[in-house]
Amino acid sequence: MKLIVKIFIGLFLTCLMVSQAQAEPIHPNHAFLKDVIKDKEGQHQLADLLRKALAADPSGHALVTPDQCNTLHRMSCANPLDFLIAFQKEDKEGAPTDLAALADWVDTLVLKDPIVGIEYFSACLSVEGPTMIHRVITDCESREFHSGEKAWADPKTGKIVLAQDCANPVGAINPPVIVQPNCPRIDWPGQGTDHQQIFVVGLSELPKTCTSLKQAGQSHFVKQMPHDCVDPCRGWEGIAVMRAYLKAEVGVLKDPQPSFIQEVDGINSIQLPMEVMDGKHMVEICRTHVNSDGSLTVYRVGVVAENFVHLEATADHAAEHFAVIEESNFKPYSNAPPPTKLTPEEEKAERDFRPH
């Protein structure tokens, strides 16, 4: 089902293009390795790969699977040091403290049933810049284990450190985070090299539940919000519209405010807490398209409570709330009516609200 959402268009600043001199944007959802631990002997396969990499470079910087490392998308480019850092964070009492013991420790891991209905942290690997600098983000995202998926655990501490369907190290969240069903979702299209900025305007901060992002070309939602654009959209006109909509003072909320440079054509999705549909919030999406001549065309769309459709649960899918933004919903600023001017006092208030 497609939903035509209300359009709120006004004057705002764009996500500026990143200059070539700057570091490449961080993509924190990158996999450590690809499909090496799915079978019942997976821990031994990973241990052997770690031994081979450490034999090539005892300092731990040799790639574990150099034949799988995708240097374009920075996928499957982990080294032993990346694993050691992540394991030490997830299993402080049991994980080795030096590289020499890493492979033997991985050999001891055992399969275990994870707790159903709670989320686990997953580490992600950001490989940045032309020199491929590695940065481990130990709490990059969280997810529930898939149906039938086992966990790899330290037999001495019982700590879960790997998921069977993914080679990224995992760990328990304390206090536990209960899986939230039926998170409202917004889908919108974009093209490769588009600059995307999402921010929420409302009367109160949103809780941390549900918030996650799936960029076009990615297979799953991640909770680590990227911030790749140099200058975020300000959205003053959107704030003015929201004030009229709510008949109350509002400001730009600090969380979430992700921004990213889209890598491929396709549909982007963001999940947000149920409170985003309480009639006291509006989600704005700023999209800056890079034209063939290098110029920029800026678009905006706003989503409010009545734009969400509710689908009841069926045998094929769970109940869900979602809003779908069509390509035609985005209008360039040049087609917009004159923006509502903010007073100097309002402009100062919005500057003070800007995240630091």
Secondary structure, DSSP 8 states (H G I E B T S, - for coil): -------------------TTS-----TT--SSSS-S-STTHHHHHHHHHHHHHHH-TTS-S-SSTTT-BTTTTBS---HHHHHHHHHHH-TTTS-SSGGGHHHHHHT-EEE---TTB-EEEEEEEEETTTTEEEEEEEEEEE---TT--EEE-TTT--EEEETTEEEEEEE-SS--B---S--EEEEEE-TT-EEEEEEEESS---SSS-EEE-TT-SS-BSS--B--SS----HHHHHHHHHHHTS--EE-SSS--EEE--SSEEEEEE--GGGGSSSEEEEEEEEEE-TTS-EEEEEEEE-GGG-EEE---SSS--EEEEE--GGG-EEGGGS-------HHHHHHHHHHS--
